[in-house]
Amino acid sequence: MDRDWTAYTKGLLRGEMAKRQITYKGLVEKLAALGISETEANLRNKISRGGFTGAFLIQCLSAMGVSALRLED
């Protein structure tokens, strides 16, 4: 299957943010509580580009309280 993995990954992250009604500002605050320093602008750019590491994805998901992630519909 041909898939744009970058778009898929940022879609997963944005989808989890939407499910929880978490804004970029809210995610910055939640990451800060874990000791991870990000600005809102930097976070928005990272997610928009999709250019982030797997570790960053897990940090964001953990900060939002995601305990399980469904990868397929």
N, C-alpha and C positions, 0 to 999 in steps of 0.2 A: 504494500500500500504506500503510495506517495503521500506524504504529509509534510506540511510546513511546521516543523517541530517548534520553532521559535514562536510562531503565532499560537500554536496549541498550548504551549506552556504559559505564555502571558495570558491567554484566555482562561486557563485554569485558575491562575492567581486572581485575575479580575473577577471571575465568577464567584470565588470564595469570598472576596471582598463584598460583592453585591449581595450574596446570600445573608451576610452578617451586617449589612448596611454600614460597612466601615469605609470611611473616606481615606484619601491619601494622608491627610492630617492625622486622622485617627490611627492609621497604621504606623505613622512616624512615632506617635506617642506610645503605642503598644511595643514597638521595637525598642524604644528608649528604656522602657521598663525592663527589658532583657539585657540592657547595656549595649545596645546596638545603635550607633549614632548615624542618623540619616536626616537630610533636610527634605522638606516636602517636594521641592523642585527636583532634587536629585532622585528621589524615589519615583516620582512621576515619569522622569526621563528614562530611568532604568526599566521600569515596567513597560513603558511605551515602546522602547527599542526591543525589549525582550532579551537584552544582553545582560543576563545575570546568571550567577552560578547556581548549581543545585543546592549548595549550602544556603545561599540567600533565599531561595524558594522555601526551603525548610524553615528558616528563621521566620519568614513572613507567616507561613502557615501556623507555626507554633505560637507566634505572637497573637494570632487571631483565634487561637484555641481550636484549630482544626485537628481532630484526632484520627480521622479517616478521610481518604480521598478516593473518589471513584474516577477512574481514568477513562472508562468507556460508558456510552449511553445505554 
